[in-house]
């Protein structure tokens, strides 16, 4: 399974970003979408779009966090990185946005990932990521610069 992971669009979708997400089985947005209209281009691609609410989002229909299992791997999606004691016990991977800085770190056996930011990156270029799950493992995390 191949998942496109984006965060912190802040009402901005670079012109060629949606076409770069072709081939995704799902699209995960880790918050700070701002206007729900931003998601339309991603939804039109076809795969399911999962979104969590960020601190700049006013849409109460979006959850603050999601627990998802894909390919035998347990994911916890949220916008603001939580303290480790607030991560579900079964989470193997925590995905978050908010910091506008890409991250790939393992802490006490849990992998913490951030794709960076589409809008206003704090380090380098804007970015998003491909996440691949196969055979019960996260087999690839690739940050992609815009």
Short mmCIF file of the C-alpha atoms (twelve columns), coordinates in Angstrom:
data_MODEL
# 
_entry.id   MODEL 
# 
loop_
_atom_site.group_PDB 
_atom_site.id 
_atom_site.type_symbol 
_atom_site.label_atom_id 
_atom_site.label_alt_id 
_atom_site.label_comp_id 
_atom_site.label_asym_id 
_atom_site.label_seq_id 
_atom_site.Cartn_x 
_atom_site.Cartn_y 
_atom_site.Cartn_z 
_atom_site.pdbx_PDB_model_num 
ATOM 1   C CA . UNK A 1   0.000   0.000  0.000   1 
ATOM 2   C CA . UNK A 2   1.298   3.425  -0.996  1 
ATOM 3   C CA . UNK A 3   0.085   6.477  0.919   1 
ATOM 4   C CA . UNK A 4   0.730   10.141 0.091   1 
ATOM 5   C CA . UNK A 5   1.203   12.141 3.302   1 
ATOM 6   C CA . UNK A 6   0.846   15.926 3.301   1 
ATOM 7   C CA . UNK A 7   0.553   18.580 5.972   1 
ATOM 8   C CA . UNK A 8   0.262   22.284 6.599   1 
ATOM 9   C CA . UNK A 9   -1.165  23.408 3.268   1 
ATOM 10  C CA . UNK A 10  -2.593  26.591 4.854   1 
ATOM 11  C CA . UNK A 11  -4.963  27.221 1.907   1 
ATOM 12  C CA . UNK A 12  -2.195  26.582 -0.636  1 
ATOM 13  C CA . UNK A 13  -1.886  23.731 -3.131  1 
ATOM 14  C CA . UNK A 14  1.118   24.064 -5.450  1 
ATOM 15  C CA . UNK A 15  -0.070  23.715 -9.063  1 
ATOM 16  C CA . UNK A 16  1.591   20.368 -9.811  1 
ATOM 17  C CA . UNK A 17  1.181   18.708 -6.413  1 
ATOM 18  C CA . UNK A 18  -2.093  16.842 -7.085  1 
ATOM 19  C CA . UNK A 19  -0.715  15.195 -10.239 1 
ATOM 20  C CA . UNK A 20  2.315   14.006 -8.271  1 
ATOM 21  C CA . UNK A 21  0.004   12.063 -5.949  1 
ATOM 22  C CA . UNK A 22  -1.278  9.772  -8.712  1 
ATOM 23  C CA . UNK A 23  -0.711  6.169  -7.740  1 
ATOM 24  C CA . UNK A 24  -1.573  6.742  -4.083  1 
ATOM 25  C CA . UNK A 25  -3.892  4.206  -2.485  1 
ATOM 26  C CA . UNK A 26  -4.809  6.818  0.124   1 
ATOM 27  C CA . UNK A 27  -3.973  10.441 0.896   1 
ATOM 28  C CA . UNK A 28  -3.423  11.502 4.504   1 
ATOM 29  C CA . UNK A 29  -3.485  15.209 5.416   1 
ATOM 30  C CA . UNK A 30  -2.028  15.918 8.850   1 
ATOM 31  C CA . UNK A 31  -3.806  19.197 9.489   1 
ATOM 32  C CA . UNK A 32  -3.745  22.938 8.942   1 
ATOM 33  C CA . UNK A 33  -5.755  22.563 5.764   1 
ATOM 34  C CA . UNK A 34  -7.596  25.819 6.631   1 
ATOM 35  C CA . UNK A 35  -10.355 26.003 3.995   1 
ATOM 36  C CA . UNK A 36  -12.013 22.637 3.247   1 
ATOM 37  C CA . UNK A 37  -11.966 23.679 -0.447  1 
ATOM 38  C CA . UNK A 38  -8.250  22.844 -0.434  1 
ATOM 39  C CA . UNK A 39  -9.115  19.137 -0.177  1 
ATOM 40  C CA . UNK A 40  -11.249 19.109 -3.349  1 
ATOM 41  C CA . UNK A 41  -8.282  18.644 -5.698  1 
ATOM 42  C CA . UNK A 42  -7.032  15.725 -3.622  1 
ATOM 43  C CA . UNK A 43  -10.482 14.137 -3.348  1 
ATOM 44  C CA . UNK A 44  -10.913 14.332 -7.129  1 
ATOM 45  C CA . UNK A 45  -7.888  12.054 -7.567  1 
ATOM 46  C CA . UNK A 46  -10.015 9.130  -6.370  1 
ATOM 47  C CA . UNK A 47  -8.283  7.520  -3.386  1 
ATOM 48  C CA . UNK A 48  -9.742  8.101  0.074   1 
ATOM 49  C CA . UNK A 49  -8.534  11.282 1.775   1 
ATOM 50  C CA . UNK A 50  -8.114  11.125 5.556   1 
ATOM 51  C CA . UNK A 51  -7.634  14.392 7.426   1 
ATOM 52  C CA . UNK A 52  -6.999  15.423 11.020  1 
ATOM 53  C CA . UNK A 53  -7.766  18.889 12.346  1 
ATOM 54  C CA . UNK A 54  -4.880  21.240 12.928  1 
ATOM 55  C CA . UNK A 55  -4.657  24.296 15.154  1 
ATOM 56  C CA . UNK A 56  -5.535  26.541 12.166  1 
ATOM 57  C CA . UNK A 57  -8.586  24.468 11.152  1 
ATOM 58  C CA . UNK A 58  -12.133 25.343 12.178  1 
ATOM 59  C CA . UNK A 59  -13.862 22.262 10.760  1 
ATOM 60  C CA . UNK A 60  -15.169 20.339 13.780  1 
ATOM 61  C CA . UNK A 61  -16.081 17.394 11.507  1 
ATOM 62  C CA . UNK A 62  -12.380 16.573 11.237  1 
ATOM 63  C CA . UNK A 63  -11.030 14.564 14.180  1 
ATOM 64  C CA . UNK A 64  -8.084  15.772 16.231  1 
ATOM 65  C CA . UNK A 65  -6.472  12.348 15.790  1 
ATOM 66  C CA . UNK A 66  -6.984  9.118  13.878  1 
ATOM 67  C CA . UNK A 67  -5.889  5.597  14.696  1 
ATOM 68  C CA . UNK A 68  -5.549  3.586  11.492  1 
ATOM 69  C CA . UNK A 69  -4.295  0.102  10.724  1 
ATOM 70  C CA . UNK A 70  -2.895  -0.426 7.253   1 
ATOM 71  C CA . UNK A 71  -1.189  -3.597 6.123   1 
ATOM 72  C CA . UNK A 72  -0.708  -4.816 9.681   1 
ATOM 73  C CA . UNK A 73  0.884   -1.544 10.899  1 
ATOM 74  C CA . UNK A 74  -0.818  0.652  13.521  1 
ATOM 75  C CA . UNK A 75  -0.656  4.387  12.798  1 
ATOM 76  C CA . UNK A 76  -1.566  7.372  14.954  1 
ATOM 77  C CA . UNK A 77  -2.237  10.554 12.954  1 
ATOM 78  C CA . UNK A 78  -2.422  13.954 14.625  1 
ATOM 79  C CA . UNK A 79  -1.416  17.511 13.861  1 
ATOM 80  C CA . UNK A 80  0.523   18.646 16.926  1 
ATOM 81  C CA . UNK A 81  3.119   16.072 18.029  1 
ATOM 82  C CA . UNK A 82  1.857   14.621 21.317  1 
ATOM 83  C CA . UNK A 83  3.846   13.769 24.400  1 
ATOM 84  C CA . UNK A 84  4.784   10.103 24.197  1 
ATOM 85  C CA . UNK A 85  2.428   9.222  27.075  1 
ATOM 86  C CA . UNK A 86  -0.515  10.431 24.942  1 
ATOM 87  C CA . UNK A 87  0.241   8.061  22.067  1 
ATOM 88  C CA . UNK A 88  -1.972  4.947  21.976  1 
ATOM 89  C CA . UNK A 89  -0.146  1.911  23.367  1 
ATOM 90  C CA . UNK A 90  -0.553  -0.051 20.120  1 
ATOM 91  C CA . UNK A 91  0.790   2.735  17.859  1 
ATOM 92  C CA . UNK A 92  3.845   1.690  15.883  1 
ATOM 93  C CA . UNK A 93  4.060   4.897  13.852  1 
ATOM 94  C CA . UNK A 94  3.096   8.464  14.816  1 
ATOM 95  C CA . UNK A 95  2.527   10.888 11.950  1 
ATOM 96  C CA . UNK A 96  2.220   14.593 12.681  1 
ATOM 97  C CA . UNK A 97  2.565   18.009 11.112  1 
ATOM 98  C CA . UNK A 98  2.614   21.411 12.847  1 
ATOM 99  C CA . UNK A 99  6.375   21.951 13.097  1 
ATOM 100 C CA . UNK A 100 6.851   22.596 9.347   1 
ATOM 101 C CA . UNK A 101 10.019  20.470 9.582   1 
ATOM 102 C CA . UNK A 102 10.411  16.977 8.100   1 
ATOM 103 C CA . UNK A 103 11.094  14.251 10.673  1 
ATOM 104 C CA . UNK A 104 12.018  10.575 10.753  1 
ATOM 105 C CA . UNK A 105 12.936  9.443  14.232  1 
ATOM 106 C CA . UNK A 106 12.452  6.330  16.362  1 
ATOM 107 C CA . UNK A 107 11.794  6.837  20.066  1 
ATOM 108 C CA . UNK A 108 11.365  3.805  22.347  1 
ATOM 109 C CA . UNK A 109 10.420  1.599  19.412  1 
ATOM 110 C CA . UNK A 110 7.845   4.008  17.918  1 
ATOM 111 C CA . UNK A 111 8.622   5.712  14.618  1 
ATOM 112 C CA . UNK A 112 7.782   9.446  14.488  1 
ATOM 113 C CA . UNK A 113 7.289   10.921 11.016  1 
ATOM 114 C CA . UNK A 114 6.504   14.387 9.674   1 
ATOM 115 C CA . UNK A 115 6.378   15.070 5.911   1 
ATOM 116 C CA . UNK A 116 7.345   18.723 6.383   1 
ATOM 117 C CA . UNK A 117 5.053   21.478 5.151   1 
ATOM 118 C CA . UNK A 118 3.469   22.420 1.847   1 
ATOM 119 C CA . UNK A 119 3.250   26.059 2.922   1 
ATOM 120 C CA . UNK A 120 5.923   28.005 4.813   1 
ATOM 121 C CA . UNK A 121 8.528   25.274 5.471   1 
ATOM 122 C CA . UNK A 122 10.950  26.101 8.271   1 
ATOM 123 C CA . UNK A 123 13.903  24.194 6.802   1 
ATOM 124 C CA . UNK A 124 14.602  24.031 3.080   1 
ATOM 125 C CA . UNK A 125 11.940  23.529 0.456   1 
ATOM 126 C CA . UNK A 126 8.295   22.647 0.893   1 
ATOM 127 C CA . UNK A 127 7.756   18.883 1.109   1 
ATOM 128 C CA . UNK A 128 5.350   15.968 1.423   1 
ATOM 129 C CA . UNK A 129 6.048   12.217 1.655   1 
ATOM 130 C CA . UNK A 130 5.339   8.756  0.293   1 
ATOM 131 C CA . UNK A 131 4.730   6.054  2.879   1 
ATOM 132 C CA . UNK A 132 4.753   2.420  1.789   1 
ATOM 133 C CA . UNK A 133 3.464   -0.497 3.842   1 
ATOM 134 C CA . UNK A 134 3.982   -4.143 2.876   1 
ATOM 135 C CA . UNK A 135 4.048   -7.467 4.690   1 
ATOM 136 C CA . UNK A 136 3.178   -5.944 8.061   1 
ATOM 137 C CA . UNK A 137 5.961   -3.352 7.947   1 
ATOM 138 C CA . UNK A 138 6.471   0.262  7.023   1 
ATOM 139 C CA . UNK A 139 8.902   -0.453 4.216   1 
ATOM 140 C CA . UNK A 140 9.557   3.052  2.933   1 
ATOM 141 C CA . UNK A 141 9.281   6.690  3.993   1 
ATOM 142 C CA . UNK A 142 10.395  9.103  1.311   1 
ATOM 143 C CA . UNK A 143 10.220  12.867 1.765   1 
ATOM 144 C CA . UNK A 144 9.605   14.604 -1.565  1 
ATOM 145 C CA . UNK A 145 10.575  18.245 -2.158  1 
ATOM 146 C CA . UNK A 146 8.244   20.480 -4.120  1 
# 
